[in-house]
Amino acid sequence: MNALHFDASRPVEGELFVNRVAELRRPDVALGKLRAGRADDLSVMGLRKQGKSSLFQECVCSHRKLQTTQRS
């Protein structure tokens, strides 16, 4: 690991994934529309090593946590 505590060859996870509230809101809105029966397009584009995989992974993890909480 380097001084920043992440490996550029892997997505960033958990507490290291910070300052992406606005970016996480967009897929949340698109998924909400999809659940309501109103399909929406969403694309994630950017240069390599900018956090696209980390963003997707964090979105999936947060939705899994939400589903688990709603089932309990």
N, CA, C and O atoms as a GROMACS GRO file, in nm:
protein
  288
    1MET      N    1   0.084  -0.120   0.000
    1MET     CA    2   0.000   0.000   0.000
    1MET      C    3   0.088   0.125   0.000
    1MET      O    4   0.201   0.124   0.048
    2ASN      N    5   0.033   0.229  -0.054
    2ASN     CA    6   0.107   0.355  -0.055
    2ASN      C    7   0.061   0.445   0.059
    2ASN      O    8  -0.023   0.404   0.140
    3ALA      N    9   0.112   0.564   0.066
    3ALA     CA   10   0.079   0.657   0.175
    3ALA      C   11  -0.069   0.696   0.176
    3ALA      O   12  -0.122   0.736   0.280
    4LEU      N   13  -0.136   0.684   0.062
    4LEU     CA   14  -0.278   0.720   0.055
    4LEU      C   15  -0.369   0.603   0.092
    4LEU      O   16  -0.491   0.619   0.094
    5HIS      N   17  -0.312   0.487   0.120
    5HIS     CA   18  -0.386   0.368   0.163
    5HIS      C   19  -0.481   0.313   0.057
    5HIS      O   20  -0.586   0.261   0.092
    6PHE      N   21  -0.446   0.324  -0.067
    6PHE     CA   22  -0.523   0.258  -0.171
    6PHE      C   23  -0.430   0.209  -0.280
    6PHE      O   24  -0.317   0.255  -0.294
    7ASP      N   25  -0.480   0.115  -0.355
    7ASP     CA   26  -0.406   0.055  -0.466
    7ASP      C   27  -0.475   0.097  -0.594
    7ASP      O   28  -0.592   0.065  -0.614
    8ALA      N   29  -0.407   0.168  -0.681
    8ALA     CA   30  -0.468   0.221  -0.802
    8ALA      C   31  -0.518   0.113  -0.897
    8ALA      O   32  -0.592   0.142  -0.990
    9SER      N   33  -0.478  -0.011  -0.874
    9SER     CA   34  -0.524  -0.119  -0.962
    9SER      C   35  -0.653  -0.183  -0.912
    9SER      O   36  -0.704  -0.276  -0.975
   10ARG      N   37  -0.708  -0.137  -0.800
   10ARG     CA   38  -0.831  -0.192  -0.743
   10ARG      C   39  -0.928  -0.081  -0.708
   10ARG      O   40  -0.887   0.031  -0.677
   11PRO      N   41  -1.059  -0.110  -0.713
   11PRO     CA   42  -1.156  -0.008  -0.670
   11PRO      C   43  -1.140   0.027  -0.523
   11PRO      O   44  -1.101  -0.057  -0.442
   12VAL      N   45  -1.169   0.150  -0.490
   12VAL     CA   46  -1.164   0.197  -0.351
   12VAL      C   47  -1.293   0.154  -0.283
   12VAL      O   48  -1.400   0.160  -0.345
   13GLU      N   49  -1.286   0.111  -0.158
   13GLU     CA   50  -1.403   0.060  -0.087
   13GLU      C   51  -1.423   0.129   0.047
   13GLU      O   52  -1.330   0.188   0.103
   14GLY      N   53  -1.546   0.121   0.096
   14GLY     CA   54  -1.580   0.160   0.231
   14GLY      C   55  -1.539   0.300   0.270
   14GLY      O   56  -1.569   0.396   0.199
   15GLU      N   57  -1.471   0.312   0.383
   15GLU     CA   58  -1.437   0.442   0.440
   15GLU      C   59  -1.338   0.521   0.354
   15GLU      O   60  -1.325   0.642   0.370
   16LEU      N   61  -1.269   0.454   0.263
   16LEU     CA   62  -1.177   0.525   0.173
   16LEU      C   63  -1.250   0.589   0.056
   16LEU      O   64  -1.193   0.672  -0.015
   17PHE      N   65  -1.376   0.552   0.034
   17PHE     CA   66  -1.455   0.608  -0.074
   17PHE      C   67  -1.526   0.732  -0.019
   17PHE      O   68  -1.628   0.720   0.049
   18VAL      N   69  -1.471   0.850  -0.047
   18VAL     CA   70  -1.522   0.974   0.013
   18VAL      C   71  -1.548   1.081  -0.093
   18VAL      O   72  -1.499   1.073  -0.206
   19ASN      N   73  -1.627   1.180  -0.054
   19ASN     CA   74  -1.655   1.298  -0.137
   19ASN      C   75  -1.717   1.265  -0.272
   19ASN      O   76  -1.682   1.325  -0.374
   20ARG      N   77  -1.810   1.169  -0.273
   20ARG     CA   78  -1.876   1.130  -0.397
   20ARG      C   79  -2.028   1.132  -0.382
   20ARG      O   80  -2.098   1.056  -0.449
   21VAL      N   81  -2.079   1.217  -0.295
   21VAL     CA   82  -2.223   1.222  -0.268
   21VAL      C   83  -2.301   1.254  -0.395
   21VAL      O   84  -2.398   1.186  -0.427
   22ALA      N   85  -2.260   1.357  -0.467
   22ALA     CA   86  -2.331   1.395  -0.590
   22ALA      C   87  -2.324   1.285  -0.694
   22ALA      O   88  -2.422   1.258  -0.764
   23GLU      N   89  -2.209   1.220  -0.705
   23GLU     CA   90  -2.193   1.113  -0.803
   23GLU      C   91  -2.279   0.992  -0.768
   23GLU      O   92  -2.333   0.926  -0.857
   24LEU      N   93  -2.292   0.962  -0.639
   24LEU     CA   94  -2.376   0.849  -0.595
   24LEU      C   95  -2.525   0.881  -0.609
   24LEU      O   96  -2.606   0.790  -0.625
   25ARG      N   97  -2.560   1.007  -0.604
   25ARG     CA   98  -2.701   1.046  -0.614
   25ARG      C   99  -2.758   1.015  -0.753
   25ARG      O  100  -2.874   0.975  -0.764
   26ARG      N  101  -2.679   1.032  -0.856
   26ARG     CA  102  -2.727   1.011  -0.993
   26ARG      C  103  -2.775   0.868  -1.017
   26ARG      O  104  -2.886   0.849  -1.067
   27PRO      N  105  -2.696   0.765  -0.984
   27PRO     CA  106  -2.749   0.629  -1.003
   27PRO      C  107  -2.867   0.599  -0.910
   27PRO      O  108  -2.956   0.523  -0.948
   28ASP      N  109  -2.869   0.659  -0.790
   28ASP     CA  110  -2.984   0.641  -0.702
   28ASP      C  111  -3.111   0.693  -0.765
   28ASP      O  112  -3.215   0.628  -0.759
   29VAL      N  113  -3.104   0.810  -0.825
   29VAL     CA  114  -3.221   0.869  -0.892
   29VAL      C  115  -3.264   0.782  -1.009
   29VAL      O  116  -3.383   0.756  -1.027
   30ALA      N  117  -3.168   0.736  -1.088
   30ALA     CA  118  -3.200   0.650  -1.204
   30ALA      C  119  -3.265   0.520  -1.159
   30ALA      O  120  -3.361   0.475  -1.221
   31LEU      N  121  -3.214   0.459  -1.051
   31LEU     CA  122  -3.274   0.336  -1.000
   31LEU      C  123  -3.413   0.360  -0.944
   31LEU      O  124  -3.502   0.277  -0.960
   32GLY      N  125  -3.433   0.474  -0.879
   32GLY     CA  126  -3.566   0.509  -0.828
   32GLY      C  127  -3.667   0.523  -0.940
   32GLY      O  128  -3.781   0.476  -0.928
   33LYS      N  129  -3.627   0.586  -1.049
   33LYS     CA  130  -3.715   0.598  -1.165
   33LYS      C  131  -3.746   0.462  -1.225
   33LYS      O  132  -3.859   0.436  -1.265
   34LEU      N  133  -3.645   0.378  -1.231
   34LEU     CA  134  -3.664   0.244  -1.286
   34LEU      C  135  -3.763   0.164  -1.201
   34LEU      O  136  -3.850   0.096  -1.255
   35ARG      N  137  -3.751   0.173  -1.069
   35ARG     CA  138  -3.844   0.104  -0.979
   35ARG      C  139  -3.987   0.157  -0.994
   35ARG      O  140  -4.084   0.084  -0.974
   36ALA      N  141  -3.998   0.285  -1.027
   36ALA     CA  142  -4.130   0.346  -1.044
   36ALA      C  143  -4.187   0.320  -1.183
   36ALA      O  144  -4.296   0.368  -1.215
   37GLY      N  145  -4.116   0.245  -1.265
   37GLY     CA  146  -4.164   0.212  -1.398
   37GLY      C  147  -4.129   0.315  -1.504
   37GLY      O  148  -4.180   0.309  -1.616
   38ARG      N  149  -4.043   0.408  -1.469
   38ARG     CA  150  -3.999   0.510  -1.565
   38ARG      C  151  -3.852   0.489  -1.593
   38ARG      O  152  -3.766   0.534  -1.516
   39ALA      N  153  -3.823   0.421  -1.701
   39ALA     CA  154  -3.684   0.391  -1.734
   39ALA      C  155  -3.605   0.520  -1.760
   39ALA      O  156  -3.660   0.619  -1.809
   40ASP      N  157  -3.480   0.516  -1.728
   40ASP     CA  158  -3.392   0.631  -1.748
   40ASP      C  159  -3.256   0.578  -1.793
   40ASP      O  160  -3.218   0.466  -1.759
   41ASP      N  161  -3.185   0.657  -1.868
   41ASP     CA  162  -3.051   0.618  -1.913
   41ASP      C  163  -2.948   0.672  -1.816
   41ASP      O  164  -2.963   0.781  -1.760
   42LEU      N  165  -2.844   0.595  -1.798
   42LEU     CA  166  -2.735   0.637  -1.712
   42LEU      C  167  -2.606   0.584  -1.772
   42LEU      O  168  -2.596   0.465  -1.802
   43SER      N  169  -2.510   0.669  -1.788
   43SER     CA  170  -2.379   0.624  -1.834
   43SER      C  171  -2.273   0.683  -1.741
   43SER      O  172  -2.287   0.795  -1.691
   44VAL      N  173  -2.171   0.607  -1.719
   44VAL     CA  174  -2.060   0.651  -1.635
   44VAL      C  175  -1.936   0.653  -1.724
   44VAL      O  176  -1.890   0.550  -1.773
   45MET      N  177  -1.885   0.772  -1.745
   45MET     CA  178  -1.772   0.789  -1.835
   45MET      C  179  -1.661   0.868  -1.766
   45MET      O  180  -1.689   0.954  -1.682
   46GLY      N  181  -1.541   0.839  -1.799
   46GLY     CA  182  -1.429   0.913  -1.744
   46GLY      C  183  -1.298   0.849  -1.785
   46GLY      O  184  -1.294   0.739  -1.839
   47LEU      N  185  -1.192   0.919  -1.759
   47LEU     CA  186  -1.060   0.868  -1.788
   47LEU      C  187  -1.030   0.748  -1.699
   47LEU      O  188  -1.093   0.731  -1.594
   48ARG      N  189  -0.936   0.667  -1.739
   48ARG     CA  190  -0.901   0.552  -1.657
   48ARG      C  191  -0.844   0.598  -1.523
   48ARG      O  192  -0.778   0.701  -1.513
   49LYS      N  193  -0.871   0.518  -1.423
   49LYS     CA  194  -0.823   0.543  -1.285
   49LYS      C  195  -0.888   0.666  -1.221
   49LYS      O  196  -0.829   0.728  -1.134
   50GLN      N  197  -1.009   0.700  -1.264
   50GLN     CA  198  -1.080   0.814  -1.206
   50GLN      C  199  -1.188   0.772  -1.106
   50GLN      O  200  -1.249   0.858  -1.044
   51GLY      N  201  -1.211   0.641  -1.090
   51GLY     CA  202  -1.304   0.594  -0.988
   51GLY      C  203  -1.436   0.541  -1.039
   51GLY      O  204  -1.530   0.530  -0.961
   52LYS      N  205  -1.448   0.508  -1.167
   52LYS     CA  206  -1.574   0.456  -1.220
   52LYS      C  207  -1.611   0.323  -1.154
   52LYS      O  208  -1.726   0.304  -1.114
   53SER      N  209  -1.517   0.232  -1.144
   53SER     CA  210  -1.544   0.102  -1.081
   53SER      C  211  -1.576   0.119  -0.934
   53SER      O  212  -1.664   0.052  -0.881
   54SER      N  213  -1.504   0.208  -0.867
   54SER     CA  214  -1.531   0.234  -0.726
   54SER      C  215  -1.671   0.290  -0.707
   54SER      O  216  -1.742   0.251  -0.614
   55LEU      N  217  -1.712   0.380  -0.793
   55LEU     CA  218  -1.846   0.439  -0.787
   55LEU      C  219  -1.951   0.331  -0.804
   55LEU      O  220  -2.046   0.325  -0.725
   56PHE      N  221  -1.937   0.247  -0.904
   56PHE     CA  222  -2.033   0.140  -0.928
   56PHE      C  223  -2.037   0.044  -0.810
   56PHE      O  224  -2.145   0.005  -0.764
   57GLN      N  225  -1.921   0.005  -0.762
   57GLN     CA  226  -1.914  -0.088  -0.649
   57GLN      C  227  -1.980  -0.029  -0.524
   57GLN      O  228  -2.053  -0.099  -0.455
   58GLU      N  229  -1.956   0.096  -0.496
   58GLU     CA  230  -2.016   0.161  -0.378
   58GLU      C  231  -2.167   0.170  -0.393
   58GLU      O  232  -2.241   0.152  -0.296
   59CYS      N  233  -2.214   0.199  -0.514
   59CYS     CA  234  -2.358   0.206  -0.540
   59CYS      C  235  -2.423   0.070  -0.515
   59CYS      O  236  -2.528   0.063  -0.450
   60VAL      N  237  -2.364  -0.036  -0.565
   60VAL     CA  238  -2.417  -0.170  -0.546
   60VAL      C  239  -2.418  -0.206  -0.397
   60VAL      O  240  -2.518  -0.258  -0.346
   61CYS      N  241  -2.310  -0.178  -0.327
   61CYS     CA  242  -2.302  -0.209  -0.183
   61CYS      C  243  -2.407  -0.132  -0.104
   61CYS      O  244  -2.471  -0.189  -0.016
   62SER      N  245  -2.424  -0.004  -0.133
   62SER     CA  246  -2.522   0.075  -0.058
   62SER      C  247  -2.665   0.027  -0.084
   62SER      O  248  -2.748   0.031   0.006
   63HIS      N  249  -2.694  -0.017  -0.206
   63HIS     CA  250  -2.828  -0.068  -0.235
   63HIS      C  251  -2.851  -0.204  -0.170
   63HIS      O  252  -2.963  -0.234  -0.129
   64ARG      N  253  -2.748  -0.285  -0.161
   64ARG     CA  254  -2.762  -0.413  -0.091
   64ARG      C  255  -2.790  -0.390   0.057
   64ARG      O  256  -2.874  -0.457   0.117
   65LYS      N  257  -2.718  -0.294   0.117
   65LYS     CA  258  -2.742  -0.262   0.258
   65LYS      C  259  -2.883  -0.211   0.278
   65LYS      O  260  -2.949  -0.247   0.376
   66LEU      N  261  -2.932  -0.128   0.187
   66LEU     CA  262  -3.067  -0.073   0.195
   66LEU      C  263  -3.170  -0.185   0.185
   66LEU      O  264  -3.267  -0.186   0.261
   67GLN      N  265  -3.152  -0.278   0.093
   67GLN     CA  266  -3.245  -0.389   0.078
   67GLN      C  267  -3.246  -0.476   0.203
   67GLN      O  268  -3.353  -0.520   0.246
   68THR      N  269  -3.131  -0.501   0.262
   68THR     CA  270  -3.122  -0.582   0.384
   68THR      C  271  -3.195  -0.512   0.498
   68THR      O  272  -3.267  -0.576   0.574
   69THR      N  273  -3.178  -0.381   0.509
   69THR     CA  274  -3.245  -0.304   0.615
   69THR      C  275  -3.396  -0.304   0.595
   69THR      O  276  -3.470  -0.316   0.693
   70GLN      N  277  -3.443  -0.292   0.473
   70GLN     CA  278  -3.585  -0.290   0.445
   70GLN      C  279  -3.651  -0.424   0.471
   70GLN      O  280  -3.768  -0.429   0.508
   71ARG      N  281  -3.578  -0.533   0.454
   71ARG     CA  282  -3.633  -0.668   0.477
   71ARG      C  283  -3.646  -0.699   0.626
   71ARG      O  284  -3.730  -0.779   0.666
   72SER      N  285  -3.562  -0.635   0.707
   72SER     CA  286  -3.563  -0.666   0.853
   72SER      C  287  -3.683  -0.606   0.922
   72SER      O  288  -3.699  -0.621   1.043
   0.00000   0.00000   0.00000
